[in-house]
Amino acid sequence: MAIDVTAERVIPLPPEPVAAYAMDWRHDADWTQGIRTAELTAEAAGGGFGIGAEVTRTAYFLGRRIDYVLRVAAYDPPRLLDMVSVAGPMPMHVTYIFEPHPRGTLARIRVRGGGGGFYRLAAPLLARQVRANLAKDLRDLEAGLMAQG
């Protein structure tokens, strides 16, 4: 893959509330950079959100509208949410990990994506922008959680 970027932040809350908020697709637009809408467009085999569920997101990245669908590949709350793109302009793999930390929760987001052509050529620029966005995502996640009280 052309990019492989990870960002992490310690959030001063236990993993359960951090993961519950971050793994809920209904909150995607509240804390994830560029996302305007997110919709559960396919439920997991047992219903609701879980392995096999699909979330369709509309986002803006570098001034361009991007519509893509992420399918849940692994779901182990409150520790792990792993999603892969099944529709969109480029292959993408997004992993959220939440681990206990002495000061709360170590929240980690990893994004892998891109491929050939434009994405390979633009990889350094894309990686820098994705890294900055992920760092802001984690700051916004913490701020949103802390505001909930």
Steps between C-alpha positions, in 0.01 A plus 500: 500500500618852425436638849517347846441757774436456872407760760445447870394698804439429867144598592436538876196269507459119521503307170130408512349850456775606257447194279121512526496855365775455238365169366147636458466603135233755600781710655738483200424851377542643852867413538642367174659755266317568179208263557170671430271198521517137605223247455467133590416359157533129577452330835711218639367146451345507849362851447635840599866590501767229503709285269368532146311826562567780251515873563478742209685826561508824308816695574707786367876453474736753341195688372348201321181314582561132566223243540607162632371191676683333788419140596568386855766226483559465876298630794605434858374784721640676689836407351482478121310617193656409166341609171589461133365696206276310262408801286672832444775674310787301656562192712496588868541316830411680825575356845396645837666353811421601859721366779510565874768748598605622848349843415185364329486362146767479232297571185667405173381542141682345208414576137647310208399583149574597148642281236629578157494803274417833659496359854854367472628833366311700761584266791733742688245784486211267584687346792576842652139613463357173635739514799392858578133407463534196726672706770215751484245216501641372829505851652138548391405158635643591839338844498160356409521236771612748765219740405249221565617511858 
